[in-house]
Amino acid sequence: MRKSSAEVEALRAAAEAVDAIAAELQSGHIPLIGRTEAEVSADLSQRILARGHQKVNFAIVAAGENAASPHHHPGSRVIQADEVVLCDFGGTMNGYCSDITRCVVTGEIPSEVAAAYDVLMSAQSAGVAAGQIGVLCEEVDSTTRQIISDGGYGEYFVHRTGHGIGMEEHEDPYMVSGDVRKIEAGFAYSVEPGIYIPGKWGLRLEDIVVATPEGPLSLNQADHNLHSVSA
């Protein structure tokens, strides 16, 4: 669980690679409207490999009501204008994994989506900040969950806040109620709260974070705001 400085640098390099892809998504340079989720997933996969990864571990693309399923498998659904598109993707680069989630809207952002995303972004930021050395892993989860509950969306956050990452996409520790291990320097894990409204839309925001003596270090720097795209 405790990554060395060399391992952290490997995780950082992988994170920077997928950050660049997230930026392409947010700027509208990855076509969405009129393509199937599976086609966009394949596009993301090609970009992951082109950015230096040797392996694609997953490329979730979920549009509209499908985004309300946290682990949706991209399929034949055609992405339309004016809907949320959730993209969660990562791979393995030089033995270490990347994992990032960003959302965009293919048109004007509805007020109800914007309001929920503001709560989500606050929760994710607080979850990152909570990861101080000596804090229990489950406290990262309780921090994000409290903010989402206070915002009125508690019943719509249906999974743990995060998982460890390194040579495996999912490994110890876990940011979830019941994991009472204390965070130590070198722990690397995701912080990825979500809000999922069944039959309508879903939102998730994810970064990889490393615990350091100076405080939590977010390896993903891609913009955290919800972007409107016309692609």
C-alpha positions as CSV (number, residue, x, y, z in Angstrom):
1,M,0.0,0.0,0.0
2,R,2.9,2.4,0.7
3,K,4.3,3.6,-2.6
4,S,7.9,4.7,-2.9
5,S,8.8,8.0,-4.5
6,A,9.6,6.2,-7.8
7,E,6.2,4.5,-7.7
8,V,4.5,7.8,-7.1
9,E,6.3,9.3,-10.1
10,A,5.1,6.3,-12.2
11,L,1.6,6.9,-11.1
12,R,2.0,10.6,-11.8
13,A,3.1,10.0,-15.4
14,A,0.1,7.7,-16.0
15,A,-2.2,10.3,-14.5
16,E,-0.7,13.1,-16.7
17,A,-1.4,10.9,-19.8
18,V,-5.1,10.5,-19.0
19,D,-5.4,14.1,-17.9
20,A,-4.5,15.1,-21.5
21,I,-7.3,12.9,-22.8
22,A,-9.7,14.4,-20.3
23,A,-8.8,17.8,-21.6
24,E,-9.5,16.7,-25.1
25,L,-12.9,15.5,-24.0
26,Q,-13.7,18.8,-22.1
27,S,-12.6,20.9,-25.0
28,G,-14.9,19.1,-27.5
29,H,-12.1,17.5,-29.4
30,I,-13.5,14.0,-28.9
31,P,-16.7,13.7,-31.0
32,L,-19.7,12.5,-29.0
33,I,-23.0,13.4,-30.6
34,G,-24.2,10.8,-33.1
35,R,-21.6,8.2,-32.0
36,T,-22.4,5.1,-29.9
37,E,-21.0,4.8,-26.4
38,A,-19.0,1.8,-27.7
39,E,-17.5,3.9,-30.4
40,V,-16.4,6.6,-28.0
41,S,-15.1,4.0,-25.6
42,A,-12.9,2.6,-28.5
43,D,-11.7,6.1,-29.3
44,L,-10.7,6.7,-25.6
45,S,-8.9,3.4,-25.6
46,Q,-6.9,4.3,-28.7
47,R,-6.0,7.6,-27.1
48,I,-4.9,5.8,-23.8
49,L,-2.5,3.6,-25.8
50,A,-1.3,6.6,-27.9
51,R,-0.4,8.5,-24.7
52,G,2.0,5.8,-23.7
53,H,0.0,3.2,-21.8
54,Q,0.7,-0.5,-22.7
55,K,-2.8,-1.6,-21.7
56,V,-6.3,-0.3,-21.5
57,N,-8.0,-1.4,-18.3
58,F,-11.4,0.2,-19.0
59,A,-13.1,3.0,-20.8
60,I,-16.6,3.5,-19.5
61,V,-18.8,5.8,-21.5
62,A,-22.3,6.3,-20.2
63,A,-24.8,8.8,-21.8
64,G,-28.0,10.2,-20.4
65,E,-29.9,7.7,-18.2
66,N,-27.1,5.2,-18.6
67,A,-24.8,7.5,-16.6
68,A,-27.0,6.7,-13.6
69,S,-25.4,3.2,-13.5
70,P,-22.0,3.6,-11.9
71,H,-20.4,0.7,-13.8
72,H,-22.3,0.9,-17.0
73,H,-20.8,-1.1,-19.9
74,P,-20.7,1.1,-23.1
75,G,-22.9,-0.3,-25.8
76,S,-25.0,0.6,-28.9
77,R,-26.8,3.6,-27.4
78,V,-26.2,6.7,-29.6
79,I,-25.2,9.8,-27.7
80,Q,-27.6,12.7,-28.3
81,A,-27.5,16.4,-27.8
82,D,-28.3,17.9,-24.5
83,E,-27.4,15.0,-22.2
84,V,-24.7,14.1,-19.6
85,V,-21.9,11.9,-20.8
86,L,-19.8,10.3,-18.1
87,C,-16.4,9.0,-19.0
88,D,-14.3,6.9,-16.6
89,F,-11.1,5.5,-18.1
90,G,-7.6,4.2,-17.3
91,G,-4.9,1.8,-18.2
92,T,-1.5,0.5,-17.2
93,M,1.7,2.5,-18.2
94,N,5.0,1.0,-17.3
95,G,3.5,-1.2,-14.7
96,Y,1.3,1.4,-12.9
97,C,-2.3,2.3,-13.4
98,S,-4.3,5.4,-14.2
99,D,-7.9,6.1,-13.4
100,I,-9.9,9.3,-14.0
101,T,-13.6,10.3,-14.4
102,R,-14.9,13.5,-15.9
103,C,-18.3,14.4,-17.2
104,V,-19.5,16.7,-20.0
105,V,-22.9,17.8,-21.2
106,T,-23.6,17.8,-25.0
107,G,-25.3,21.2,-25.0
108,E,-26.5,23.6,-22.4
109,I,-26.1,22.4,-18.8
110,P,-29.5,22.0,-17.1
111,S,-29.9,23.8,-13.8
112,E,-30.7,20.6,-11.9
113,V,-27.5,19.0,-13.2
114,A,-25.4,22.1,-12.5
115,A,-26.8,22.2,-8.9
116,A,-25.9,18.6,-8.3
117,Y,-22.5,19.0,-9.8
118,D,-21.7,21.9,-7.5
119,V,-22.4,19.6,-4.5
120,L,-20.4,16.8,-6.1
121,M,-17.4,19.0,-6.8
122,S,-17.4,20.3,-3.2
123,A,-17.6,16.8,-1.9
124,Q,-14.8,15.5,-4.0
125,S,-12.5,18.5,-3.1
126,A,-13.3,17.9,0.6
127,G,-12.6,14.2,0.2
128,V,-9.2,14.9,-1.3
129,A,-8.4,17.3,1.6
130,A,-9.5,14.8,4.2
131,G,-6.7,12.3,3.3
132,Q,-4.2,13.4,5.9
133,I,-1.7,11.0,7.3
134,G,-3.1,9.4,10.4
135,V,-6.8,9.8,9.4
136,L,-8.8,6.7,9.1
137,C,-9.5,5.6,5.5
138,E,-13.2,5.5,6.2
139,E,-13.1,9.2,7.2
140,V,-12.5,10.1,3.5
141,D,-15.7,8.3,2.6
142,S,-17.7,9.9,5.5
143,T,-16.4,13.4,4.5
144,T,-17.7,13.1,0.9
145,R,-20.9,11.4,1.9
146,Q,-21.8,14.0,4.5
147,I,-21.5,16.8,2.0
148,I,-23.6,15.0,-0.6
149,S,-26.2,14.1,2.1
150,D,-26.3,17.7,3.3
151,G,-26.9,18.8,-0.3
152,G,-30.0,16.5,-0.5
153,Y,-28.5,13.8,-2.7
154,G,-27.5,11.2,0.0
155,E,-29.7,8.4,-1.4
156,Y,-28.1,8.9,-4.8
157,F,-24.5,8.2,-3.8
158,V,-24.5,4.4,-4.0
159,H,-20.8,3.3,-3.8
160,R,-17.6,3.8,-1.9
161,T,-15.6,6.9,-2.2
162,G,-12.4,5.3,-3.4
163,H,-10.0,2.4,-3.8
164,G,-6.3,2.0,-3.6
165,I,-4.3,2.0,-6.9
166,G,-0.9,1.0,-8.0
167,M,0.1,-2.0,-10.1
168,E,-3.5,-3.0,-9.9
169,E,-6.5,-0.7,-10.7
170,H,-8.2,-1.7,-7.4
171,E,-6.2,-2.7,-4.4
172,D,-6.0,-1.9,-0.7
173,P,-6.7,0.5,1.0
174,Y,-10.4,1.3,0.4
175,M,-12.1,4.6,1.2
176,V,-15.2,3.1,2.6
177,S,-17.0,2.7,5.9
178,G,-15.4,-0.1,7.8
179,D,-11.8,0.4,6.6
180,V,-10.3,1.7,9.8
181,R,-6.7,1.6,8.6
182,K,-4.9,4.9,9.2
183,I,-3.6,6.6,6.1
184,E,0.1,6.5,5.8
185,A,2.6,8.3,3.6
186,G,2.7,6.7,0.2
187,F,-0.9,5.5,0.2
188,A,-2.3,6.0,-3.3
189,Y,-6.1,5.9,-3.9
190,S,-9.0,7.3,-5.8
191,V,-11.5,9.9,-4.5
192,E,-14.6,9.5,-6.7
193,P,-17.9,10.4,-5.2
194,G,-21.0,10.3,-7.5
195,I,-24.6,11.3,-7.7
196,Y,-26.9,9.1,-9.8
197,I,-30.5,9.9,-10.5
198,P,-32.1,6.7,-11.9
199,G,-33.6,7.0,-15.4
200,K,-32.2,10.5,-15.9
201,W,-28.5,11.1,-15.4
202,G,-25.4,10.4,-13.3
203,L,-22.3,12.4,-12.3
204,R,-18.9,11.3,-11.0
205,L,-15.7,13.2,-10.4
206,E,-12.5,11.2,-9.8
207,D,-8.8,11.9,-9.1
208,I,-6.0,9.7,-7.9
209,V,-4.5,11.0,-4.6
210,V,-1.3,10.2,-2.8
211,A,-0.8,10.8,0.9
212,T,2.3,12.8,1.7
213,P,3.8,14.4,4.9
214,E,2.9,17.8,3.3
215,G,-0.7,16.7,2.7
216,P,-2.8,15.0,0.1
217,L,-1.3,15.2,-3.4
218,S,-3.8,15.0,-6.3
219,L,-2.1,13.4,-9.3
220,N,-4.9,14.4,-11.7
221,Q,-4.9,18.1,-12.7
222,A,-7.6,18.0,-15.5
223,D,-10.2,20.7,-14.9
224,H,-12.8,19.7,-12.4
225,N,-15.7,21.8,-13.7
226,L,-18.6,20.4,-15.7
227,H,-18.1,21.4,-19.3
228,S,-20.6,22.0,-22.1
229,V,-19.5,20.6,-25.4
230,S,-21.0,20.8,-28.9
231,A,-19.0,17.9,-30.4
